[in-house]
C-alpha cells in the first residue's frame, strides 16, 4: 500500500521546484509585457482595480489588449464579450496540449478550468518542453507553483505600468508588450527537443504567410499545421538515426 505522505512530499517538492524555476528570467517577460498593458489600460481610461482584475481573469495578452481598446471605444458589454471570446479561442490549442501533461486521472475534472486559467505562454513552454523531465506526480504541483509566480509577476507589471510610468512616452511603455513573445521564442529556440526547435523554424516561416491570408484564423491554423510539420520532421529524423527529439 502506497504511503500518502510520499505523495505529499512529491507534491511539495514539485511545487517548490516550480517556484524555484520561475524566479529570475521567466518573470521578466510577464513583468515587462504587463507593464506595457498597464500603460495601455491607463491611456484607455481604466482604473487600477479594473486593470488588475482584468489581468487576473483574462490572463491572455491579445485579449487584454482588445479589452482595453474596446473599453476605450465605448463598446457594449455584449460586443466586448463576443469579441474577447473570439480572440481567446486561439488559446484553446495551447490549453488542450498542456492539460494532458499535468492531469493525474483521465477524463474531465472541474479543476482543469482553473488550471487552464493559469496557463500562459511561459508556463506552457515550461511544462510541455521541460516538464517532461519530471515524474508525473510532480508535474501538476510544478505547473501550479510556476504559473502562480508568473501570474503574480504579471499583476506586479500591470501595477508598475499603471502607476509608475506617467513620465514615459506611451510608445516606450507599449513597446514592452513585445518582450513576452520574444522571451518565449528564445525559450523554444534553446529547447533541448529538436521537435520544438523545428516547430519554431517552420512556424516562423509559415505562420506569417497564413496570417496574410486571415488575420485571426491564420495564427491558429498556421501554428497547428507548421508546428505539426516540425514535430513530424523531428520524428522522421529520429527514425533515420538522429537524436535529440
C-alpha positions in Angstrom: 0.0 0.0 0.0 1.3 3.4 -1.0 2.3 5.8 1.7 0.1 9.0 1.4 3.0 11.1 2.9 5.1 10.0 -0.1 2.7 11.6 -2.5 2.5 14.8 -0.3 6.3 15.0 -0.3 6.5 14.7 -4.1 3.8 17.3 -4.5 5.6 19.7 -2.1 8.9 19.2 -3.9 7.3 19.7 -7.3 5.6 22.9 -6.1 8.8 24.2 -4.7 10.7 23.3 -7.8 8.2 25.2 -9.9 8.6 28.2 -7.6 12.4 28.0 -8.0 12.4 27.7 -11.8 10.0 30.7 -12.1 12.2 33.1 -10.2 14.6 35.0 -12.4 14.4 35.1 -16.2 10.8 33.6 -16.6 9.2 36.5 -14.7 11.0 39.2 -16.7 8.7 38.7 -19.8 5.4 39.0 -18.0 6.5 42.0 -15.9 7.7 43.8 -19.0 4.7 42.9 -21.1 2.1 43.7 -18.4 3.9 47.0 -17.7 3.0 47.8 -21.3 -0.6 46.7 -20.7 -0.7 48.9 -17.6 0.3 51.9 -19.7 -2.3 50.9 -22.3 -5.1 50.5 -19.7 -4.3 53.9 -18.1 -4.4 55.5 -21.6 -7.7 53.7 -22.3 -9.3 55.2 -19.1 -9.4 52.1 -17.0 -8.9 52.5 -13.2 -6.2 50.5 -11.4 -8.6 48.0 -9.8 -10.2 47.1 -13.2 -6.8 46.8 -14.7 -5.6 44.3 -12.1 -8.9 42.3 -12.2 -8.7 42.1 -16.0 -5.2 40.7 -15.8 -6.2 38.1 -13.2 -9.4 37.0 -15.0 -8.4 37.3 -18.7 -4.7 36.5 -18.5 -4.0 36.5 -22.2 -2.2 39.4 -23.8 -4.1 39.7 -27.1 -7.4 39.5 -25.3 -6.3 42.1 -22.7 -5.2 44.5 -25.4 -8.6 44.1 -27.2 -10.4 44.6 -23.8 -8.6 47.9 -23.3 -9.2 49.1 -26.8 -12.9 48.1 -26.8 -13.4 49.7 -23.4 -11.8 52.9 -24.6 -14.0 53.0 -27.7 -17.2 52.6 -25.6 -18.2 49.2 -26.9 -21.3 47.5 -25.5 -20.7 44.7 -22.9 -22.1 42.1 -25.4 -19.8 43.2 -28.2 -16.8 43.2 -25.8 -17.7 39.7 -24.6 -18.2 38.2 -28.0 -15.0 39.8 -29.4 -12.9 38.6 -26.4 -14.3 35.1 -26.7 -13.4 35.0 -30.4 -9.9 36.3 -29.8 -9.4 34.0 -26.8 -10.3 30.9 -29.0 -6.7 31.0 -30.2 -5.6 29.9 -26.8 -7.6 26.7 -26.9 -5.0 24.5 -28.7 -2.4 25.6 -26.2 -4.6 24.6 -23.3 -5.6 21.2 -24.9 -1.9 20.3 -25.4 -0.9 21.3 -21.8 -3.7 19.8 -19.7 -2.9 16.2 -20.6 0.7 16.8 -19.4 -0.4 17.7 -15.8 -3.7 15.9 -15.1 -3.5 12.9 -12.8 -6.5 10.9 -14.0 -8.2 10.5 -17.4 -11.4 12.4 -18.1 -12.6 15.9 -17.4 -12.3 17.5 -13.9 -13.7 20.9 -12.9 -10.3 22.0 -11.5 -9.0 21.8 -15.1 -10.8 25.0 -15.8 -8.8 26.8 -13.1 -5.6 25.1 -14.3 -6.3 26.4 -17.9 -6.9 29.8 -16.5 -3.4 29.8 -15.0 -1.9 28.9 -18.3 0.3 31.4 -20.1 2.8 31.1 -22.9 5.6 31.0 -20.3 4.1 28.1 -18.3 3.0 26.3 -21.5 6.6 26.2 -22.8 7.9 25.2 -19.4 5.5 22.3 -18.8 5.4 21.0 -22.3 9.2 21.2 -23.0 10.9 20.9 -19.6 8.1 19.4 -17.6 8.5 16.1 -19.4 11.7 15.6 -17.5 9.7 15.4 -14.2 8.0 12.3 -12.9 4.2 12.5 -13.5 3.3 13.0 -9.8 5.4 16.3 -9.7 4.1 17.9 -12.9 0.8 19.3 -11.6 2.3 21.0 -8.4 5.2 22.1 -10.5 2.9 23.8 -13.0 0.8 25.4 -10.2 3.9 26.8 -8.5 5.5 28.1 -11.7 2.2 29.6 -13.0 1.3 31.4 -9.8 4.6 33.2 -9.7 4.2 34.2 -13.4 0.7 35.5 -12.7 1.9 37.4 -9.7 4.7 38.9 -11.9 2.1 39.9 -14.4 0.0 41.7 -11.8 3.1 43.4 -10.5 4.0 44.6 -14.0 0.5 45.9 -14.6 0.7 47.9 -11.4 4.1 49.3 -12.4 2.8 50.3 -15.8 -0.3 51.9 -14.5 1.2 53.8 -11.6 4.9 54.4 -12.2 5.2 55.3 -15.9 3.4 58.6 -16.1 6.5 60.4 -17.2 7.3 57.9 -20.0 6.1 58.4 -23.6 3.2 55.9 -24.2 5.1 54.4 -27.1 8.0 53.4 -24.8 5.8 51.7 -22.3 3.7 49.9 -25.0 6.9 48.6 -26.7 7.4 46.4 -23.6 4.5 44.3 -24.9 6.9 42.7 -27.4 9.2 41.2 -24.7 6.9 38.2 -23.8 6.7 36.8 -27.3 10.5 37.4 -27.7 11.2 35.5 -24.5 9.0 32.6 -25.5 10.7 32.5 -28.9 14.1 32.3 -27.2 13.0 29.5 -24.9 11.8 27.5 -27.8 15.0 28.2 -29.7 17.1 26.9 -26.9 14.9 23.9 -26.1 16.7 20.5 -25.9 14.0 19.0 -28.0 14.6 19.1 -31.7 10.9 19.0 -32.4 10.4 22.3 -30.5 13.2 24.0 -32.4 11.9 22.7 -35.8 8.3 23.8 -34.9 9.7 27.3 -34.2 11.5 27.4 -37.5 8.6 26.1 -39.5 6.1 28.3 -37.7 8.3 31.4 -38.2 8.1 30.8 -41.9 4.6 29.6 -42.3 2.5 31.5 -39.7 3.2 35.0 -41.2 2.0 33.6 -44.6 -1.2 32.2 -43.1 -1.8 35.5 -41.2 -1.7 37.3 -44.6 -4.5 35.0 -45.6 -6.6 35.6 -42.5 -5.5 37.8 -39.6 -7.3 35.8 -36.9 -7.6 32.2 -38.1 -4.1 32.3 -39.7 -2.4 32.2 -36.3 -4.3 29.1 -35.2 -4.2 27.2 -38.5 -0.6 28.2 -39.2 0.6 27.3 -35.7 -1.1 23.9 -35.8 -0.1 23.0 -39.3 3.5 24.1 -39.2 4.1 23.1 -35.6 2.9 19.6 -36.6 5.2 19.6 -39.5 8.1 20.5 -37.2 7.2 17.6 -34.9 6.9 15.1 -37.8 10.2 16.3 -39.3 11.9 15.6 -35.9 10.3 12.2 -35.7 11.4 11.3 -39.2 15.0 12.4 -38.4 14.8 10.2 -35.2 13.7 7.2 -37.2 16.5 7.8 -39.7 19.1 7.5 -36.9 19.2 11.1 -35.4 18.7 12.0 -31.8 17.5 15.0 -29.7 13.7 14.8 -30.2 
